[in-house]
């Protein structure tokens, strides 16, 4: 199979000719919707007729294409063939096997249900379903432009849309570098690519300086001036290795264009020479010969709550999983900025280059948003000391929440925010999102909070030239236009154009602002706060259990006395839990409190402990057994022939362990649970993610009491079983 670059120039010209026509047809925005009713199939498939129409149109379109394209070509499947026993047998086998598959699929988890409060997924949007199905029939591969002439353009549109929502510049001919984004198969691959680009960027100046010194073609550029991390100006020949390893992103990415404009060295010539010097080609062992002695191996840093893809990527890229320094989090599960400073100072003192610092914009277990504003300020502090690094926002989960802050660009109905109230994020979280456009790269997954079918991850670069660092080409300035293929800028060998089309169509129908995705996620925020309120107040004094949320009440976070905490708890129990949405929104105190409840986004984390004869359990192993049993009763497992009809609701689970969170963090949670803290055992946690915007506004009203009823009954059943087992022992 030929490499996607083989036909680069041919397909670039071809796509350039098509661009104007395709964009003119495709960039017409829909009119939006006054509610969410037309955006999803519905928990009871209320939009069945609409889905039938959409899929039928997509299928008819594809089949008519086959019939009408090249009309003089012969058929293969004749009417006579369809009458033969062999054909009829084949059709019957197909029908029978499909029935078997469809029957098995009835055992799938019902993501679309009100009762699904587990992982970070829910129903997919109707436009994304239709877009995926309609495009899937053509089976385009977006790694090769010749196999995806339409969906390559769609992916570029989606990339621009995501960059714009995140606050990046997508306009040509401005003083700010043009951003670039693309679809990946998932967030893990996007994270890997971001680390890959950061690694190559860190060592590019080392490679270039070595090439200028040793290759006659480039030697005339030895006097090229560069700006160091602290603002000092020197030449690339006079800079030492530490200086070169700490240039800013834009400074590094400007070098190839400057070589052309100042020294008449073309990007093609530069790429050919750099093939012998870049870490991309010669690896860490090869590049060591060009680095001054005393400089240590590189590292990168992220909160200890970071996704498992980060240590995996460090291992794959030869950085080493142990060189991913996990910075412990604070009591709110956000990266501890003081500890980050300490780790950066250690790196500076021992002269270990820092590739990147990752800000988690929505951890997957606590929905915590790292202090991005502070991280960016700390980078400025260390730049003055000569230490520089990429700041990457892992917004795989939280990226789409940016839409909550984006004002609609077109006029929308005054009724657009009716029904379930749309809630904004609290002041702390909003402040972090207001700085997200200052990150050098951002992971964002349409198949999470974008409600798009799998697989659809995403990665956006603030400076589009950064994409070339993983493409074996010089990182020249990105000026827009149609790419010959987006495939050369990623890790995948193949990826479905249907994912780009699904994301594109969903964005066209549901705007990436407060009238669209911002409305959906704002309603989910509201519902998550209500679910948190109902869960934490479900235990009565005489109940044989307590529930302790990881996300403390605002009064607790603020260090107020126990009486104030109790007053806040009572207010939640009396003025939020039993009230209608309208009653809550008419209460100024409730409106002010609601954004501060629960997590930074829409995941709540909690643990149950039980009482035996009125005495609270102090054994962490027994507590962990109880919560594991609750999880198993409220989830489906492969191969066990469970059925959704026997599962009253769905949660997921994880644990707080000392390696990931630190002993003070884990011990504090144990104390809150009434446990002994004189051991190093982890604590099991239950997790509920609320991605259903309709949860408190069904045709019968608020559905949360049904969830509380199901959870409460399960907890009581599992306590009875556990205590009974203990008594028998």
N, C-alpha and C positions, 0 to 999 in steps of 0.2 A: 504493500500500500504506500503510495507516495505521501511525502510530508505535506501538510497543508500549505507550506510556503512555496511549493513547487510552482503553482499557478498564480502566485501572488499578484504580479503586475497585470496579467490578463483579467483576472476577476476584479481587481481594483477598478480597472477601466469600465468593465461591464456593469459593476454595481454603481459606479458613479453615474452612468447613463440612466440607470433605473431609479436613482435616488429621488429626484424631484417628483416623479410620477407616484412612487410608492408613498412617500411622505405626505404628499397632497391628499392621497386617499385615506391614509391611516391616522393622521394626526388630527382628525376631527373629533373633538370631545363630545361625549354624550351629555344629555341634559340633567343627569343626576336623578335623585329621587327624594321625595319628601319624607320618606321613612326607609327602613331597611327591608321592608316586606318583599321587594322585588330583587333583592341582592342575593338571597340564599334560597335553597330548596325548601327549607323549613323543617322543624323537628318532626312533624308528622307528614312530610312530603306534600305540604299544602300547595306548592307550585309544580305539582306533577305535570299538569297540562303544559305549562310553560317550558319545563325541561324537555318534554316530548317534542314540542315545536322546535326548540333550539337544536336538539340532537338530530331530528329529522331533516332540518334545513342543512346542517353540516354534512350529513350523510348523502343527501340528495346532491349537494354541491360537488362532493367528491366523485360520486358515481357518474354524474353528468360530465364532469371533466374527463373521465375515462372514455365515455362514449363519444364525446364531441371532439376531443383532440385527435388529430390524425384520422379523420373519418373514413379514409379508404383502406386503413389497415384491417386485416381479417380478425374475426373472433376466434377463440379457441373452444370455449365451452358452448357447444351448440345445443339447440333444443332436443335434438336426438340423444345426445349424451345424457341429458337430464332424465330421460325416460329409461335408461339402462338400469339393471339391478345393482351394478357396481356403484353407480352414482347415488342411487337411492340409499344403499347401505352406508355409504360414506356420510351422507347427510344425516342419517339416523344416528350413526355413531357420534357425530359432532353434536347433535341435539342432546343425546343421552349424557355425554360427558359434560356438556355445559350445564345440564340440570344437576349433575353431581357437584360440580364446582359451585353453582349458585346456592345449593343446599348447604355446602360447607361454609360459604361466605356469611350465612346467617349467624354463624358463631363469632363474627368479627365484633370488635368493640364499637359501640354506637357513638362515635365522635360527635354526632349532630345532636345528641340528646341533652336535655336540661341536666340529666344525671351524670353527664361526663364532666367531672371536675378533677381531672388527673393531669396528664401531660399537656405540653404546650401545643395543642392542636385542637381544632374544632371542625365544623363544617367548612367546606370550600365554597367560594362564591360561585353563583350561577355563571357569570361571564367567564370565570376561569375554567369551569367544567366544560362549557361550550367551546371555548378557545382551545383547550387541550384536546378534546375529542376531535374537533374539526381539523386540527393540525396534525394530530397523531396519524390520521389516515394517510397523510402524505409522507410521514416518517422522515422529516428533515433532520440532518445531523449538523448541529451548529458549530462543530469543530472544523468543518470544511465548507468553504463558501460555495463551492460548486454543488454541494449537496443541500444547501440551505440559502438560496438567493433571496428569499423573502424573509425568512425568520432571522437571518443575520441582521437585516435592517431593523426588525422588531426588537431584537436584543439591544441594539444600539439606542433605540428610543427608550426602552426600559432603563438602560443604564443612565441615560440623561435624566429621566424622571426621578430615579432614586437619588442621584447626585443633587438634583435641584431640591428635593424634599429635605435632604440632609443639610442644605445650606451651602453646598459647593457651587463654584462658578461653572456654568456650562455655556457661556457666551464666548464667541470668537473675538479675536482682536481687542482684548482688554489687557491691562497691565497685570492682572491676576492670571496665573496659569489655568488652563482649561482642565476641568476634572474629567474623569472617565470611569465608567462602571460597567460591569458585565454580570451575567448569570453564571453561577457555578452549580454543581450538583447538590451541594449543601454547605453549611457554615463551616464544617471541618475542613473542607477543601479550600474554602475562601480564607480561613485562618492560616492554612499551610502556605497558600500563595502570598499572603501578606507578609509572613515571616520570611519566605523565600526572597521576596523583593527587598525587604529590609536588610537581610544578610548581604545580598548582592550590592545594594546601595552603600552599605558600610564600607565595603572593600573596593568599590569601584575607583575611588581616588588613588588608593595604593597601587592598583593595577595600572591606572593611567599614568601615574608618575613613573612607574617602572618602564612602561612602554615608551614614554617620552625620553627617558634617559638612555634606553638601549636600542631603540629602533630608529634608524636614520630618517624614516618618513615623518616621524613625529618630533624629532629633536628641535625643530624650529619653534616649537611651542613651549620650550623650557621657561621662558620668561612670562608665561601667562599668569596674571594676578588672580589670587583667590582670597576670599574673606573667611577667616577662621571663626570658630564658634563664639569667641569673645569680641568679634568685630575687627580684629587686627587684620591688616592687609599684608600679604606676602606673595611670593611666587610659588608655583607648584614645585619647582626644583629646589627651593630653599626650605619648604615645609618639611617637618619631620613626620614620622609615621603616626604619632599620636594626633598631631594636627590634622592630618589627612583622614584619620578615622573618625573625626568629630565635626566634619563639615555639615552644614544644614542640608535638608532634603533638596530645597530649590537650588542651592549652590551646586550640589553634585549634578543635578539634572540639567543645569544650564551649561555644563562643560562641553558636551558634544556640539551644541549650536555655536558656542563661542569659538571652538576650534575651527569650525567652518567659516564663521564671519571674520575672525581675526587672523587666521592662519591658512585659510583655504584648504582645510583638510575635510574631505567629505565624510558623511556618516558611513558610507559603504567602505571607504578606506579604513576608517577608524575601527569599524566592526571587524574587518579582516585582521588588522593588527592585534586588537584586543582579544581575539580568540586564543592567543598564545599567553595571555597574562591574566585573564579574568578568573575569579574564583568559580565562576560558572563552569569553566572548562578545566582548570588545573587543580581545583579543590583546595582545602585548607593546607595540606602538606606542601603543595606547590607554591602557594602565596606566602608562606612563612619566610621564604628566602628574601622577600622584598620588605619585610617588616623589621624595624629596629628591635634589638634585644631588650628584654625587660618588659615587653608588652605581653600580657597574659591572654588566655583564651577568652572569647567573647561570652557574654551572658545576655539574658533578657529577663524582664520582671513582669509579674502579674499578680493580682490578688490570689490568695490561696483558694478562693472559690471559683477560679477560672475553669473553663470547660476542659475536659480531658483531651481535646484535640491539640491543646497547646504543648504539653509534654510530648505527645506523639509527633507533632511537627518538628520539635526540636531534635528528636531522635532521628527522624527521616532525613533532615537536612544536615546531619553531621555535627550539629551544635552540641548535642547531648542533652538528654532529659534532665540530668542533674544540674545543667547550666541554666535551666529555667528557674529563676529564684522566685519562689512563691512568698509573697508578702502577706503576713497574717492580717486578718480583717479586724475591724472594731466590733463593738457590741451590736451594731446594726448590720453586720456582714458586709460592710463597705471597706475597701482597701484603706489601711491605716496609713495616713500620709506621713506621720512621723517615722514609721518603720521604713517606708519607701525612701525617705531622706537618708536614713542610716545605711540602707543597702547601696544607694547610689554613691554615698561617700566612700564606702568600702571599695566599690568598683573603681572610683577615681584614685584612691590611695594606692591600690595595687595595679593600676593601669590596665584594667580589664575593660575593653570596649563594650558598651551597652547597645545592643542592636535595636531594641524597642522596649517600651513600657506599654502594657496593655491595660486599658481602662475598660472594665466590664460594665456595659450599659444594660444591666438587667441580668443578674445571675440566674441560672436555670433552676435553682432550688429555693432561693430566698427572694428572688426578684429585686435584688439590691442594685442600686446604681452607684458606681464608684465616684469619688469626688474629682471629676474630670477637671473642673476649674482649678483646683489646687494642684493637680498633676501637671497641668500646663504651666502654672506659675513656678513649680519646682524645676521644670525643665529650663525655664529662663534663668533661674538661680544658678543651675549647674553649667549652663552655657558660658556664663561669665567665668566659671572656673575651668573651662576648657573641655567639659564633658557634654556631648550632644547625643541625641537618640531620637528615633521615630516614636511618635505617640500614635498608637492604634486603638480605635474604639471597637470592642467586640460587641456590636449591636445586633448580633444574629437574632436575638430575642427582642431587644428593645428598640431597634432602629425605626420601625414603623410608627412608634409612639410619637416621633417627631411631628407627624401629621396633626396631632392635637394642637400644636402651636402655630400651624400654618393657616393664615387667613385665606378664605376662598378667593380665587382670582376672578370669578364670575358671580353674578347675582344668583342667589339661591332663594328658595321659598322661605318665608318667615317661619313655616312650620317644620323646618328641617331638623330642629333639635327637640321636637316634642317626644312624647312617649317616655321611655326611660330617660331620665336626665343624663346629659353628657357632662362628665366631670373632667376638670383639668387636673394636671399633676400638681403635687404640693410645691411649695416655694423652693425647697432644696433641689428636688428633681428637675424642676423647670430651669433652674440656674445651670445645672450641668448640661442639659440639652441645648441651652443657648450658646454653649461653647463647643458643641460637637463638630461644627464646621472647621474648627482649628486643628482637628486631628489630621494626620497625614494619610490615613486610610481607615476605612470603616467596613466591617462585616455587617451585612443585613440580609436576613432570610425571608424572601416572599412566602416560603412554605410554612412559616411560623405565623407571625402577626399580620402577614399579608393575606392569609386564608387562601393560599394557592396550592394546588395539588403537588405532591412530591414528584420529582426532585427539583427544587428551585431555591438554591442559596444565592448569595450575591456578595460582590466586593466592589467598593468604590475607592478610587484614588483621588486625593485632592489635586495633585499634579499628575495629569494623565501620562506624562512621560515616564512615570514610575513603572508602568505596565511593561515597558520594553526591557526592564532589568531581568525579567524571567523569560524573555523571548529570543535571547541570543542575538540581539541587535542593539545598536547604540541608542540610548534613551533620549531621542530627539524630542523637541517640544511638540506637544500634541495640539494641532490646530483644528481638529474636527474633521468632518467629511466621512466617507464610507470606508470602513476597513476592508481589506481583502478577505480577512477572516478574523473573527474574534478568538478562534481556537488556538492560535499560536501564543496567546497571552495567559494560558491557564495550564492546569495539570491534566485535565481529562483527555482521554483519547477519543471519546465520543460523548456527546450529550444531546438530549432531545431538544429540537427546535420547538417542540410542543410546549415546553416549560416557558420559554420566552414568549410564545404566543399567548399562553394562558395568563401570564403576568401582564402582558401588554393589554389584553382585552379587559381584564379586571380593572386596571388603572384607568382605562378609557371610560368605563361605566361608573367607577367609584373613585372620585378624585382623591389625590394624596394631600388632603387638607381637612379642615374642620367640618366641611360639609360631607365628606366621604369617609375615608379611613379614620379620620379624627373623631367622627361621630360614633363609629363602631367601637373604637377602643375607649373613647370617653364613657360610653355606656357600660363597657366591660369594667372600667375602673369603678364606676358607681356600684355595679353589682358585686364586685369583689369586696368593696368596703362593707356592703350589707351582709355578705356571706361571712366575712370576718367577725362582724358584730354579732351575728346569730350563733356562730360556732363558739366564741369565747364566753358567751353567756348561757350556754345550754345546760351546764351542770348546776343542779339545785343543791342546797346544803345537805340534804339527806341522801344524795346520790352516792353510789359506791365508786365514784371516779371524780377526778378533776381533769380539766384540759388547760394546758399551758401553751399559749401562742409564743412562737419565737419572737414575732414582731410585737414588742411591748406597747402598752397604751401610751399615748403622748404624755400623759402626766408622769408615767414612770420614766420615760426618756428624759424628761425635763428635771428629774430628781425631786419631784414634789412629794410632800408627806403622804403617808398611807391614807389619811382621811380624804385628801384631794383625789387620790387614785380611786378610792371607793366611790366617791361622788361621780367621777367620770364614768366608771363602770356602770353605776346605777342609771346614769343618763342614757348611756348606750342601750341598756336593757329596756328602759321604759320609753325612750323618745325616738329610738331608731329602729330597733328590732321589730316591734309590733306595728309600726306605722306604715302607711302607704307611701309610695314615692312622692305623691303630691303633698302629703302632710310633712314629710321630711324637708322638702324644698321650701315649704312655707315657714320653716323654723330656722331663723338665722344662726342660732347656736349649733344646730345640727349641720347646717351647710358649711359652717366654718370648721367643724371638727372632722367631717367626713374625709376630706383629702389627707388628713394626717393619720388615719387609721390604716392598719394592715401594712402591706409592703410598699416599696417605692413604685411598684406597678400592679400586677394582678395575680401574683402567686402568694398564697398564705401558707405558713409552715407551723405545725403544732404537734404536740405529743400528749398522750393520755397517760395518767397514772391511776392506779386503783387503790381502793381501801379494802382492808380485810377486818371485819368487826369494827368498822369505824376508824381504823388506824391506817394512815397513809403508808403505802409500800415504800421501803427505802432501798430495795435491791434493784440495781440497774439491769441485771440480766432478766429479771421477771418483767420489768417495765418493757424492755426490748422485745421480749416474747409476746407480750400483750399487743404492742403496736404492730409487730410483724403479722400476728394473727388477724388483726383488724384489716391490714392492707390485703392480705390474702383473701379475706372474705369480700373485699370490695375491689376486686380486680379479676381479670381472666388470665389463665396461664395456658401456654400451648400444650397440646397433647393430653390435657386432663378432661376434655369434653365438657368443660363448663359451658354455660349458655348465658347470653346477656339477660334472658328473662329471669334468671335466678339471682341476678346481681342488682341490688336496689340503687346503688350509685357507685362511682368510681373515684378512687384516689390513687396516688402513687406514694412512694416512700424512699427515703435515703437515710443518712446518719450524719451526725456531727462527731467527727473523730479528731483526736489531738494532732495528728500529723497535718491535717488540712486546716484546722481552725486554731490550734494552740490550746494548751491546758487551761489558761484563765477563761477563755471563751466557753469551753465545754463544761468546766466546773461551775461557772455561773449559771448555765442552763440546768445543770443537775440540781443545784441548790433551789432554783425556782420550781423545780419539779418535786422537791421534797426528798431528793435522793442523797445518799452519802457521796461525798466528792473525794474520798480517800483511795480512789482507784483510777486507772487510766482507760477504762472501758468507754467505747463510743456510746452515743445515745441515738436510738432510732427516732426518726421524725416522719410525720405524714405530711403530704403536700397536696394542695388543691389549687388548680389553675382555672380561672374563670374567664373563658373566651366567648361566652354566650351573651350577646348584648340584650337578649330578651328575657333573661332569667327572672327578673322581678316584674315583668310586664306581660305575662302570658294572657290568653283570653280569660283565664280564671284568676288572674292576679299574680301575686308573688309566689314563686315556686320554692323559695328557700326553705320555708317550713317543712316541705316534703323531704328535702335533703337532710335537715336537722333530725327529722323523725327517723330516717333510714340510718343515719350515722349513729344516733343515740341507741337505737335498737341493736345495731351490730356491736357497739361497745359493751352494752349490758350482756349480750350473749357471750362475747369472748371473755369477759371478766368472770362470768359464771363458770365457763369451761376451765379457765385457768385456775381459779380458786378451788374448783372441784378436783382438779388434777393434783394441786398442791396438798389438799387434805388427804387424798388417797395415798400420796407418797409419804 
